């Protein structure tokens, strides 16, 4: 710009006309507005990224819940097998106890499977939502970066 008259790396503003000073102020205000808009956009992207991160945390929680359900089902099966061994060894006098243990074990396993399916469906939905959010952020960032490249 021809507005600045430099003298050994310094700028002499005293020699600028009022019109030139107004142009400098206008350019600085325009630059400040551009930086504010960029800052707002970056804050928005940070917020969206935090949402993505929280979704992935929820998926990890769902995974832990599944693990707990299968651990409970495994314990039920072990108790069932133990009951069968005891019955086979003559520890019980009735086959009704074995049938009851088998029924309870099957009930626990069925419940665990239902809960696992529900948790998996919820986790899949959250992962899909998080991936969609990542795609949108990436798309917006790409278009934003392209606009910046064109501006330069």
DSSP file (Angstrom, degrees, kcal/mol; ACC not computed):
  #  RESIDUE AA STRUCTURE BP1 BP2  ACC     N-H-->O    O-->H-N    N-H-->O    O-->H-N    TCO  KAPPA ALPHA  PHI   PSI    X-CA   Y-CA   Z-CA
    1    1 A X              0   0    0      0, 0.0     3,-0.5     0, 0.0     0, 0.0   0.000 360.0 360.0 360.0 146.0    0.0    0.0    0.0
    2    2 A X        +     0   0    0      1,-0.2     0, 0.0     3,-0.0     0, 0.0   0.307 360.0  88.8 -89.3   9.9    1.2    3.5   -0.7
    3    3 A X  S    S+     0   0    0     17,-0.1     2,-0.4    13,-0.0    -1,-0.2   0.832  76.0  68.1 -77.6 -30.8   -0.4    4.8    2.5
    4    4 A X        -     0   0    0     -3,-0.5     2,-0.7    12,-0.1     9,-0.1  -0.745  61.0-162.5 -97.4 133.3    2.7    4.1    4.7
    5    5 A X        -     0   0    0     -2,-0.4     7,-1.5     7,-0.3     2,-0.2  -0.924  21.1-157.1-111.9 106.5    5.9    6.1    4.4
    6    6 A X  E     -A   11   0A   0     -2,-0.7     2,-0.4     5,-0.2     5,-0.2  -0.545  16.7-173.5 -91.3 150.6    8.5    4.1    6.1
    7    7 A X  E >  S-A   10   0A   0      3,-2.1     3,-1.2    -2,-0.2    -2,-0.0  -0.873  77.1 -26.2-142.2 104.3   11.7    5.4    7.5
    8    8 A X  T 3  S-     0   0    0     -2,-0.4     3,-0.1     1,-0.3    -1,-0.0   0.962 126.4 -46.7  51.6  61.0   14.1    2.7    8.9
    9    9 A X  T 3  S+     0   0    0      1,-0.2    -1,-0.3     0, 0.0     2,-0.2   0.397 119.6 107.8  67.1  -0.1   11.4    0.2    9.7
   10   10 A X  E <   -A    7   0A   0     -3,-1.2    -3,-2.1     2,-0.0     2,-0.5  -0.653  63.9-132.2-103.3 162.5    9.2    2.8   11.4
   11   11 A X  E     -A    6   0A   0     -2,-0.2     2,-1.0    -5,-0.2    -5,-0.2  -0.959   6.7-146.8-118.6 130.9    6.0    4.4   10.1
   12   12 A X        +     0   0    0     -7,-1.5     3,-0.4    -2,-0.5    -7,-0.3  -0.810  22.8 170.5 -97.7 100.2    5.4    8.1   10.1
   13   13 A X    >   +     0   0    0     -2,-1.0     3,-1.5     1,-0.2    -1,-0.2   0.735  68.7  72.3 -79.6 -22.7    1.7    8.6   10.7
   14   14 A X  T 3  S+     0   0    0      1,-0.3    -1,-0.2    -3,-0.1    -2,-0.1   0.811  95.2  52.6 -62.9 -29.0    2.1   12.3   11.2
   15   15 A X  T 3  S+     0   0    0     -3,-0.4    -1,-0.3   -10,-0.1     2,-0.2   0.499  88.6 101.5 -87.8  -2.1    2.7   12.8    7.5
   16   16 A X  S <  S-     0   0    0     -3,-1.5     2,-0.1    -4,-0.1   -12,-0.1  -0.546  74.3-119.0 -82.2 148.0   -0.4   10.9    6.5
   17   17 A X     >  -     0   0    0     -2,-0.2     4,-2.4     1,-0.1     5,-0.2  -0.348  26.4-106.6 -78.5 165.3   -3.5   12.8    5.4
   18   18 A X  H  > S+     0   0    0      1,-0.2     4,-2.3     2,-0.2     5,-0.2   0.901 122.0  53.3 -58.4 -41.3   -6.8   12.5    7.2
   19   19 A X  H  > S+     0   0    0      1,-0.2     4,-2.1     2,-0.2    -1,-0.2   0.903 108.5  49.2 -61.7 -42.4   -8.2   10.5    4.3
   20   20 A X  H  > S+     0   0    0      2,-0.2     4,-2.1     1,-0.2    -1,-0.2   0.897 110.4  50.8 -65.6 -39.9   -5.2    8.1    4.5
   21   21 A X  H  X S+     0   0    0     -4,-2.4     4,-2.5     2,-0.2    -2,-0.2   0.894 109.1  51.0 -63.9 -40.1   -5.7    7.7    8.3
   22   22 A X  H  X S+     0   0    0     -4,-2.3     4,-2.7     2,-0.2    -1,-0.2   0.904 109.0  51.5 -63.1 -41.5   -9.4    6.9    7.7
   23   23 A X  H  X S+     0   0    0     -4,-2.1     4,-2.5     2,-0.2    -2,-0.2   0.903 109.9  49.5 -62.1 -40.9   -8.5    4.3    5.1
   24   24 A X  H  X S+     0   0    0     -4,-2.1     4,-2.4     2,-0.2    -2,-0.2   0.933 111.9  47.7 -63.8 -45.8   -6.1    2.7    7.6
   25   25 A X  H  X S+     0   0    0     -4,-2.5     4,-2.5     1,-0.2    -2,-0.2   0.913 112.1  50.1 -61.3 -43.5   -8.8    2.7   10.4
   26   26 A X  H  X S+     0   0    0     -4,-2.7     4,-2.5     1,-0.2    -1,-0.2   0.921 110.9  48.9 -61.6 -44.4  -11.3    1.2    7.9
   27   27 A X  H  X S+     0   0    0     -4,-2.5     4,-2.3     1,-0.2    -1,-0.2   0.893 112.0  49.2 -63.1 -40.0   -8.8   -1.5    6.9
   28   28 A X  H  X S+     0   0    0     -4,-2.4     4,-2.6     2,-0.2    -2,-0.2   0.899 111.6  48.5 -67.0 -40.4   -8.1   -2.4   10.5
   29   29 A X  H  X S+     0   0    0     -4,-2.5     4,-2.5     2,-0.2    -2,-0.2   0.902 111.6  49.8 -65.4 -40.2  -11.8   -2.5   11.4
   30   30 A X  H  X S+     0   0    0     -4,-2.5     4,-2.2     2,-0.2    -2,-0.2   0.916 112.2  47.7 -63.8 -43.1  -12.4   -4.8    8.4
   31   31 A X  H  X S+     0   0    0     -4,-2.3     4,-2.4     2,-0.2    -2,-0.2   0.903 110.9  51.6 -63.6 -41.6   -9.5   -7.0    9.5
   32   32 A X  H  X S+     0   0    0     -4,-2.6     4,-2.3     2,-0.2    -2,-0.2   0.910 109.9  49.2 -62.6 -42.4  -10.8   -7.1   13.0
   33   33 A X  H  X S+     0   0    0     -4,-2.5     4,-2.4     2,-0.2    -1,-0.2   0.909 110.6  50.5 -63.5 -42.3  -14.3   -8.1   11.8
   34   34 A X  H  X S+     0   0    0     -4,-2.2     4,-2.3     1,-0.2    -2,-0.2   0.912 111.3  48.0 -61.8 -43.2  -12.8  -10.9    9.7
   35   35 A X  H  X S+     0   0    0     -4,-2.4     4,-2.6     2,-0.2    -1,-0.2   0.876 110.3  52.3 -66.1 -37.2  -10.8  -12.2   12.6
   36   36 A X  H  X S+     0   0    0     -4,-2.3     4,-2.5     2,-0.2    -2,-0.2   0.922 110.2  48.0 -64.4 -43.7  -13.9  -12.1   14.8
   37   37 A X  H  X S+     0   0    0     -4,-2.4     4,-2.4     2,-0.2    -2,-0.2   0.912 112.4  48.8 -62.9 -42.9  -15.9  -14.1   12.3
   38   38 A X  H  X S+     0   0    0     -4,-2.3     4,-2.5     2,-0.2    -2,-0.2   0.911 110.8  51.1 -62.9 -42.1  -13.1  -16.6   12.0
   39   39 A X  H  X S+     0   0    0     -4,-2.6     4,-2.3     2,-0.2    -2,-0.2   0.909 110.1  49.3 -61.2 -43.2  -12.9  -16.9   15.8
   40   40 A X  H  X S+     0   0    0     -4,-2.5     4,-2.2     2,-0.2    -2,-0.2   0.908 111.0  50.2 -62.2 -42.2  -16.7  -17.5   16.0
   41   41 A X  H  X S+     0   0    0     -4,-2.4     4,-2.3     1,-0.2    -2,-0.2   0.909 110.8  49.0 -63.1 -42.7  -16.4  -20.2   13.3
   42   42 A X  H  X S+     0   0    0     -4,-2.5     4,-2.4     2,-0.2    -1,-0.2   0.885 109.8  51.6 -65.7 -38.3  -13.5  -21.9   15.2
   43   43 A X  H  X S+     0   0    0     -4,-2.3     4,-2.3     2,-0.2    -1,-0.2   0.906 109.5  50.9 -62.8 -40.7  -15.5  -21.8   18.4
   44   44 A X  H  X S+     0   0    0     -4,-2.2     4,-2.3     1,-0.2    -2,-0.2   0.922 110.7  48.0 -63.0 -44.1  -18.4  -23.4   16.6
   45   45 A X  H  X S+     0   0    0     -4,-2.3     4,-2.6     2,-0.2    -2,-0.2   0.881 109.8  52.5 -65.2 -38.1  -16.2  -26.2   15.2
   46   46 A X  H  X S+     0   0    0     -4,-2.4     4,-2.3     2,-0.2    -1,-0.2   0.922 109.4  49.9 -62.4 -43.3  -14.7  -26.8   18.7
   47   47 A X  H  X S+     0   0    0     -4,-2.3     4,-1.8     2,-0.2    -2,-0.2   0.918 111.4  48.2 -61.1 -44.3  -18.2  -27.1   20.1
   48   48 A X  H  X S+     0   0    0     -4,-2.3     4,-2.1     1,-0.2    -1,-0.2   0.899 110.8  51.0 -64.3 -40.3  -19.1  -29.6   17.4
   49   49 A X  H  X S+     0   0    0     -4,-2.6     4,-2.5     1,-0.2    -1,-0.2   0.879 107.3  53.5 -64.9 -36.9  -15.9  -31.6   18.0
   50   50 A X  H  X S+     0   0    0     -4,-2.3     4,-2.3     2,-0.2    -1,-0.2   0.877 107.3  52.0 -64.4 -36.5  -16.7  -31.7   21.7
   51   51 A X  H  X S+     0   0    0     -4,-1.8     4,-2.1     2,-0.2    -2,-0.2   0.915 109.1  49.8 -64.0 -42.4  -20.1  -33.2   20.8
   52   52 A X  H  X S+     0   0    0     -4,-2.1     4,-2.1     1,-0.2    -2,-0.2   0.930 110.7  49.8 -60.5 -45.5  -18.5  -35.8   18.7
   53   53 A X  H  X S+     0   0    0     -4,-2.5     4,-1.8     1,-0.2    -1,-0.2   0.901 109.5  50.9 -62.0 -41.1  -16.1  -36.7   21.5
   54   54 A X  H  X S+     0   0    0     -4,-2.3     4,-1.8     1,-0.2    -1,-0.2   0.869 107.5  54.3 -66.8 -34.4  -19.0  -37.0   24.0
   55   55 A X  H  X S+     0   0    0     -4,-2.1     4,-1.9     1,-0.2    -1,-0.2   0.917 107.8  49.2 -63.3 -42.0  -20.8  -39.3   21.6
   56   56 A X  H  X S+     0   0    0     -4,-2.1     4,-1.8     1,-0.2    -1,-0.2   0.848 107.5  55.0 -67.2 -31.9  -17.8  -41.6   21.4
   57   57 A X  H  X S+     0   0    0     -4,-1.8     4,-1.9     2,-0.2    -1,-0.2   0.888 106.8  51.4 -64.0 -38.1  -17.7  -41.6   25.2
   58   58 A X  H  X S+     0   0    0     -4,-1.8     4,-2.3     2,-0.2    -2,-0.2   0.871 107.0  53.0 -66.1 -37.6  -21.3  -42.7   25.3
   59   59 A X  H  X S+     0   0    0     -4,-1.9     4,-2.3     2,-0.2    -1,-0.2   0.890 107.3  51.8 -64.3 -38.7  -20.4  -45.6   22.9
   60   60 A X  H  X S+     0   0    0     -4,-1.8     4,-2.1     2,-0.2    -2,-0.2   0.896 108.6  51.1 -64.4 -39.4  -17.7  -46.6   25.3
   61   61 A X  H  X S+     0   0    0     -4,-1.9     4,-2.3     2,-0.2    -2,-0.2   0.915 109.3  50.7 -62.4 -42.7  -20.2  -46.6   28.1
   62   62 A X  H  X S+     0   0    0     -4,-2.3     4,-2.3     1,-0.2    -2,-0.2   0.900 108.2  52.5 -62.0 -40.7  -22.5  -48.8   26.0
   63   63 A X  H  X S+     0   0    0     -4,-2.3     4,-2.2     1,-0.2    -1,-0.2   0.905 108.7  49.9 -61.7 -41.8  -19.7  -51.2   25.3
   64   64 A X  H  X S+     0   0    0     -4,-2.1     4,-2.3     2,-0.2    -2,-0.2   0.897 108.7  52.9 -64.2 -39.8  -19.0  -51.5   29.1
   65   65 A X  H  X S+     0   0    0     -4,-2.3     4,-2.4     2,-0.2    -2,-0.2   0.909 108.1  50.7 -61.8 -42.1  -22.6  -52.2   29.7
   66   66 A X  H  X S+     0   0    0     -4,-2.3     4,-2.5     1,-0.2     5,-0.2   0.920 108.7  51.8 -59.5 -43.6  -22.6  -55.0   27.2
   67   67 A X  H  X S+     0   0    0     -4,-2.2     4,-2.0     1,-0.2    -2,-0.2   0.915 109.7  49.5 -60.2 -43.0  -19.5  -56.4   28.9
   68   68 A X  H  X S+     0   0    0     -4,-2.3     4,-2.3     2,-0.2    -1,-0.2   0.900 110.1  51.2 -62.7 -41.4  -21.3  -56.3   32.2
   69   69 A X  H  X S+     0   0    0     -4,-2.4     4,-2.4     1,-0.2    -2,-0.2   0.926 111.3  46.3 -63.1 -45.2  -24.4  -58.1   30.7
   70   70 A X  H  X S+     0   0    0     -4,-2.5     4,-2.3     1,-0.2    -1,-0.2   0.840 110.0  54.3 -69.6 -30.8  -22.3  -60.9   29.2
   71   71 A X  H  X S+     0   0    0     -4,-2.0     4,-2.2    -5,-0.2    -1,-0.2   0.917 109.5  48.2 -64.7 -42.6  -20.4  -61.3   32.5
   72   72 A X  H  X S+     0   0    0     -4,-2.3     4,-2.1     2,-0.2    -2,-0.2   0.909 111.9  49.2 -63.2 -42.4  -23.7  -61.7   34.3
   73   73 A X  H  X S+     0   0    0     -4,-2.4     4,-2.3     1,-0.2    -1,-0.2   0.894 109.2  52.7 -64.5 -39.5  -24.9  -64.2   31.7
   74   74 A X  H  X S+     0   0    0     -4,-2.3     4,-2.3     1,-0.2    -1,-0.2   0.912 108.8  49.8 -62.8 -42.4  -21.7  -66.1   32.1
   75   75 A X  H  X S+     0   0    0     -4,-2.2     4,-2.4     1,-0.2    -1,-0.2   0.907 109.6  51.6 -62.6 -41.4  -22.1  -66.3   35.8
   76   76 A X  H  X S+     0   0    0     -4,-2.1     4,-2.3     1,-0.2    -2,-0.2   0.911 110.3  48.5 -62.4 -42.2  -25.7  -67.6   35.4
   77   77 A X  H  X S+     0   0    0     -4,-2.3     4,-2.8     2,-0.2    -1,-0.2   0.898 109.7  52.1 -65.0 -40.0  -24.5  -70.3   33.0
   78   78 A X  H  X S+     0   0    0     -4,-2.3     4,-2.3     2,-0.2    -2,-0.2   0.910 110.4  48.5 -63.1 -40.9  -21.7  -71.3   35.4
   79   79 A X  H  X S+     0   0    0     -4,-2.4     4,-2.4     2,-0.2    -2,-0.2   0.896 110.9  51.5 -64.1 -39.6  -24.3  -71.6   38.2
   80   80 A X  H  X S+     0   0    0     -4,-2.3     4,-2.1     2,-0.2    -2,-0.2   0.938 110.5  47.2 -62.5 -46.9  -26.5  -73.7   36.0
   81   81 A X  H  X S+     0   0    0     -4,-2.8     4,-2.3     1,-0.2    -2,-0.2   0.887 111.3  51.9 -63.2 -38.3  -23.7  -76.1   35.1
   82   82 A X  H  X S+     0   0    0     -4,-2.3     4,-2.6     1,-0.2    -1,-0.2   0.910 108.1  51.6 -63.5 -41.8  -22.8  -76.4   38.7
   83   83 A X  H  X S+     0   0    0     -4,-2.4     4,-2.3     1,-0.2    -2,-0.2   0.895 109.6  49.9 -62.2 -39.5  -26.4  -77.2   39.6
   84   84 A X  H  X S+     0   0    0     -4,-2.1     4,-2.7     2,-0.2    -2,-0.2   0.918 110.8  49.2 -65.1 -43.1  -26.4  -79.9   36.9
   85   85 A X  H  X S+     0   0    0     -4,-2.3     4,-1.7     2,-0.2    -2,-0.2   0.916 111.9  48.5 -62.4 -43.2  -23.2  -81.4   38.2
   86   86 A X  H  <>S+     0   0    0     -4,-2.6     5,-3.0     2,-0.2     6,-0.4   0.911 113.3  47.7 -64.0 -41.7  -24.5  -81.5   41.8
   87   87 A X  H ><5S+     0   0    0     -4,-2.3     3,-1.5     1,-0.2    -2,-0.2   0.908 110.4  51.1 -65.9 -42.1  -27.7  -83.1   40.6
   88   88 A X  H 3<5S+     0   0    0     -4,-2.7    -1,-0.2     1,-0.3    -2,-0.2   0.827 107.9  53.9 -64.6 -30.5  -25.9  -85.7   38.6
   89   89 A X  T 3<5S-     0   0    0     -4,-1.7    -1,-0.3    -5,-0.2    -2,-0.2   0.438 124.4-102.4 -84.3   1.1  -23.8  -86.5   41.6
   90   90 A X  T < 5S+     0   0    0     -3,-1.5    -3,-0.2    -4,-0.2    -2,-0.1   0.597  83.5 129.6  91.8  11.4  -26.9  -87.1   43.8
   91   91 A X      < +     0   0    0     -5,-3.0     2,-0.3    -6,-0.2    -4,-0.2   0.788  69.8  45.9 -70.7 -26.9  -26.8  -83.8   45.6
   92   92 A X        -     0   0    0     -6,-0.4    -2,-0.1    -5,-0.2     3,-0.0  -0.868  65.9-153.2-115.4 150.8  -30.5  -83.1   44.9
   93   93 A X  S    S+     0   0    0     -2,-0.3     2,-0.4     1,-0.1    -1,-0.1   0.548  76.8  59.9 -96.1  -7.8  -33.3  -85.5   45.2
   94   94 A X    >>  -     0   0    0      1,-0.1     4,-0.6     0, 0.0     3,-0.5  -0.954  61.3-150.5-130.0 140.2  -35.5  -83.9   42.5
   95   95 A X  H 3> S+     0   0    0     -2,-0.4     4,-2.1     1,-0.2     5,-0.1   0.591  93.8  78.4 -75.7 -11.2  -35.1  -83.1   38.9
   96   96 A X  H 3> S+     0   0    0      1,-0.2     4,-2.7     2,-0.2    -1,-0.2   0.884  88.9  54.4 -64.6 -39.1  -37.4  -80.1   39.5
   97   97 A X  H <> S+     0   0    0     -3,-0.5     4,-2.6     1,-0.2    -1,-0.2   0.892 108.3  48.9 -62.0 -39.8  -34.4  -78.2   40.9
   98   98 A X  H  X S+     0   0    0     -4,-0.6     4,-2.7     2,-0.2    -1,-0.2   0.922 111.7  48.7 -65.9 -43.4  -32.4  -78.8   37.8
   99   99 A X  H  X S+     0   0    0     -4,-2.1     4,-2.7     2,-0.2    -2,-0.2   0.898 111.8  49.7 -63.2 -40.0  -35.3  -77.7   35.6
  100  100 A X  H  X S+     0   0    0     -4,-2.7     4,-2.7     2,-0.2    -2,-0.2   0.924 112.0  47.6 -64.2 -44.3  -35.8  -74.6   37.8
  101  101 A X  H  X S+     0   0    0     -4,-2.6     4,-2.5     2,-0.2    -2,-0.2   0.904 113.1  49.1 -62.6 -41.5  -32.0  -73.8   37.5
  102  102 A X  H  X S+     0   0    0     -4,-2.7     4,-2.6     2,-0.2    -2,-0.2   0.920 111.5  49.0 -64.9 -43.4  -32.1  -74.3   33.7
  103  103 A X  H  X S+     0   0    0     -4,-2.7     4,-2.5     2,-0.2    -2,-0.2   0.929 112.5  47.5 -61.4 -46.2  -35.2  -72.1   33.4
  104  104 A X  H  X S+     0   0    0     -4,-2.7     4,-2.6     2,-0.2    -1,-0.2   0.910 112.1  50.0 -63.1 -41.3  -33.6  -69.3   35.4
  105  105 A X  H  X S+     0   0    0     -4,-2.5     4,-2.5     1,-0.2    -2,-0.2   0.926 112.2  47.0 -63.3 -43.9  -30.3  -69.6   33.4
  106  106 A X  H  X S+     0   0    0     -4,-2.6     4,-2.6     1,-0.2    -1,-0.2   0.882 111.7  51.9 -64.3 -37.6  -32.2  -69.4   30.1
  107  107 A X  H  X S+     0   0    0     -4,-2.5     4,-2.5    -5,-0.2    -2,-0.2   0.913 110.8  47.2 -64.4 -43.4  -34.2  -66.5   31.5
  108  108 A X  H  X S+     0   0    0     -4,-2.6     4,-2.7     2,-0.2    -2,-0.2   0.916 113.2  48.6 -64.9 -43.0  -31.0  -64.6   32.5
  109  109 A X  H  X S+     0   0    0     -4,-2.5     4,-2.5     2,-0.2    -2,-0.2   0.914 111.8  49.1 -64.5 -42.0  -29.4  -65.3   29.1
  110  110 A X  H  X S+     0   0    0     -4,-2.6     4,-2.4     2,-0.2    -2,-0.2   0.918 112.6  48.0 -63.1 -42.7  -32.5  -64.2   27.2
  111  111 A X  H  X S+     0   0    0     -4,-2.5     4,-2.7     2,-0.2     5,-0.2   0.924 111.6  50.1 -63.1 -43.6  -32.6  -61.0   29.3
  112  112 A X  H  X S+     0   0    0     -4,-2.7     4,-2.5     1,-0.2    -2,-0.2   0.899 110.6  49.9 -62.1 -40.3  -28.9  -60.4   28.7
  113  113 A X  H  X S+     0   0    0     -4,-2.5     4,-2.4     2,-0.2    -1,-0.2   0.902 111.0  49.0 -65.6 -40.9  -29.4  -60.9   24.9
  114  114 A X  H  X S+     0   0    0     -4,-2.4     4,-2.3     2,-0.2    -2,-0.2   0.937 113.7  46.1 -62.7 -46.1  -32.3  -58.4   24.9
  115  115 A X  H  X S+     0   0    0     -4,-2.7     4,-2.7     1,-0.2     5,-0.2   0.901 111.4  52.4 -63.9 -39.7  -30.3  -55.8   26.8
  116  116 A X  H  X S+     0   0    0     -4,-2.5     4,-2.8    -5,-0.2    -1,-0.2   0.914 109.4  49.3 -62.8 -42.2  -27.3  -56.4   24.6
  117  117 A X  H  X S+     0   0    0     -4,-2.4     4,-2.5     2,-0.2    -2,-0.2   0.909 112.0  48.6 -63.2 -42.1  -29.4  -55.9   21.4
  118  118 A X  H  X S+     0   0    0     -4,-2.3     4,-2.4     2,-0.2    -2,-0.2   0.928 113.6  46.1 -63.3 -44.6  -30.9  -52.7   22.9
  119  119 A X  H  X S+     0   0    0     -4,-2.7     4,-2.9     1,-0.2    -2,-0.2   0.910 112.9  49.9 -66.2 -41.9  -27.5  -51.3   23.8
  120  120 A X  H  X S+     0   0    0     -4,-2.8     4,-2.9    -5,-0.2    -1,-0.2   0.912 110.7  49.6 -62.9 -42.1  -26.0  -52.3   20.5
  121  121 A X  H  X S+     0   0    0     -4,-2.5     4,-2.2     2,-0.2    -2,-0.2   0.924 113.8  45.8 -62.8 -43.4  -28.9  -50.6   18.6
  122  122 A X  H  X S+     0   0    0     -4,-2.4     4,-2.4     2,-0.2    -2,-0.2   0.911 113.4  49.3 -65.4 -42.0  -28.4  -47.4   20.7
  123  123 A X  H  X S+     0   0    0     -4,-2.9     4,-2.7     2,-0.2    -2,-0.2   0.914 110.4  50.6 -64.3 -42.1  -24.6  -47.5   20.3
  124  124 A X  H  X S+     0   0    0     -4,-2.9     4,-2.7     1,-0.2    -1,-0.2   0.915 110.8  49.5 -60.7 -42.3  -25.0  -47.9   16.5
  125  125 A X  H  X S+     0   0    0     -4,-2.2     4,-2.6     2,-0.2    -2,-0.2   0.922 112.5  47.0 -63.2 -43.5  -27.4  -45.0   16.4
  126  126 A X  H  X S+     0   0    0     -4,-2.4     4,-2.6     2,-0.2    -2,-0.2   0.892 112.4  49.4 -66.8 -39.1  -25.0  -42.8   18.4
  127  127 A X  H  X S+     0   0    0     -4,-2.7     4,-2.9     2,-0.2     5,-0.2   0.927 111.3  49.8 -64.4 -43.7  -22.0  -43.8   16.3
  128  128 A X  H  X S+     0   0    0     -4,-2.7     4,-2.4     2,-0.2    -2,-0.2   0.925 112.7  47.2 -59.8 -44.5  -24.0  -43.0   13.1
  129  129 A X  H  X S+     0   0    0     -4,-2.6     4,-2.2     2,-0.2    -2,-0.2   0.915 113.2  48.5 -62.7 -42.8  -24.9  -39.6   14.5
  130  130 A X  H  X S+     0   0    0     -4,-2.6     4,-2.4     2,-0.2    -2,-0.2   0.909 111.6  49.2 -65.5 -41.6  -21.3  -38.9   15.5
  131  131 A X  H  X S+     0   0    0     -4,-2.9     4,-2.6     2,-0.2    -1,-0.2   0.893 110.2  51.3 -64.9 -39.2  -20.0  -40.0   12.1
  132  132 A X  H  X S+     0   0    0     -4,-2.4     4,-2.4    -5,-0.2    -1,-0.2   0.909 110.3  49.3 -62.9 -41.0  -22.6  -37.7   10.4
  133  133 A X  H  X S+     0   0    0     -4,-2.2     4,-2.6     2,-0.2    -2,-0.2   0.905 110.6  50.2 -64.2 -41.3  -21.5  -34.8   12.6
  134  134 A X  H  X S+     0   0    0     -4,-2.4     4,-2.8     1,-0.2    -2,-0.2   0.915 110.3  50.6 -62.5 -42.6  -17.8  -35.5   11.8
  135  135 A X  H  X S+     0   0    0     -4,-2.6     4,-2.7     2,-0.2    -2,-0.2   0.913 111.4  47.9 -62.3 -42.3  -18.7  -35.6    8.1
  136  136 A X  H  X S+     0   0    0     -4,-2.4     4,-2.9     2,-0.2     5,-0.2   0.928 113.1  47.2 -64.6 -44.2  -20.5  -32.2    8.3
  137  137 A X  H  X S+     0   0    0     -4,-2.6     4,-2.7     1,-0.2    -2,-0.2   0.924 113.9  48.3 -62.4 -43.8  -17.7  -30.6   10.3
  138  138 A X  H  X S+     0   0    0     -4,-2.8     4,-2.5     2,-0.2    -2,-0.2   0.908 112.7  48.3 -63.5 -42.0  -15.2  -32.0    7.8
  139  139 A X  H  X S+     0   0    0     -4,-2.7     4,-2.4     2,-0.2    -2,-0.2   0.926 113.7  46.3 -63.9 -45.3  -17.3  -30.7    4.8
  140  140 A X  H  X S+     0   0    0     -4,-2.9     4,-2.4     1,-0.2    -2,-0.2   0.900 112.8  50.2 -65.0 -39.6  -17.7  -27.3    6.4
  141  141 A X  H  X S+     0   0    0     -4,-2.7     4,-3.0    -5,-0.2    -2,-0.2   0.915 110.1  50.6 -64.5 -42.1  -14.0  -27.1    7.2
  142  142 A X  H  X S+     0   0    0     -4,-2.5     4,-2.2     1,-0.2    -2,-0.2   0.921 113.3  44.5 -62.0 -44.1  -13.1  -28.1    3.6
  143  143 A X  H  X S+     0   0    0     -4,-2.4     4,-2.0     2,-0.2    -1,-0.2   0.882 114.3  50.1 -69.2 -35.7  -15.3  -25.5    2.1
  144  144 A X  H  X S+     0   0    0     -4,-2.4     4,-2.1     2,-0.2    -2,-0.2   0.915 111.4  48.4 -65.8 -43.7  -14.1  -22.9    4.6
  145  145 A X  H  X S+     0   0    0     -4,-3.0     4,-2.4     1,-0.2    -2,-0.2   0.878 109.7  52.9 -64.9 -37.4  -10.5  -23.7    3.8
  146  146 A X  H  X S+     0   0    0     -4,-2.2     4,-2.2     2,-0.2    -1,-0.2   0.895 108.3  50.3 -65.0 -40.1  -11.2  -23.5    0.1
  147  147 A X  H  X S+     0   0    0     -4,-2.0     4,-2.0     2,-0.2    -1,-0.2   0.900 110.7  49.5 -64.5 -40.0  -12.7  -20.0    0.6
  148  148 A X  H  X S+     0   0    0     -4,-2.1     4,-1.7     2,-0.2    -2,-0.2   0.906 109.6  51.5 -64.1 -41.0   -9.6  -18.9    2.5
  149  149 A X  H  < S+     0   0    0     -4,-2.4    -2,-0.2     1,-0.2    -1,-0.2   0.895 110.8  48.3 -62.6 -39.8   -7.3  -20.3   -0.2
  150  150 A X  H  < S+     0   0    0     -4,-2.2    -1,-0.2     1,-0.2    -2,-0.2   0.865 108.4  54.9 -67.6 -35.5   -9.2  -18.3   -2.8
  151  151 A X  H  <        0   0    0     -4,-2.0    -1,-0.2     1,-0.3    -2,-0.2   0.829 360.0 360.0 -67.9 -31.2   -9.1  -15.2   -0.7
  152  152 A X     <        0   0    0     -4,-1.7    -1,-0.3    -5,-0.1    -2,-0.2   0.505 360.0 360.0 -76.6 360.0   -5.3  -15.4   -0.5
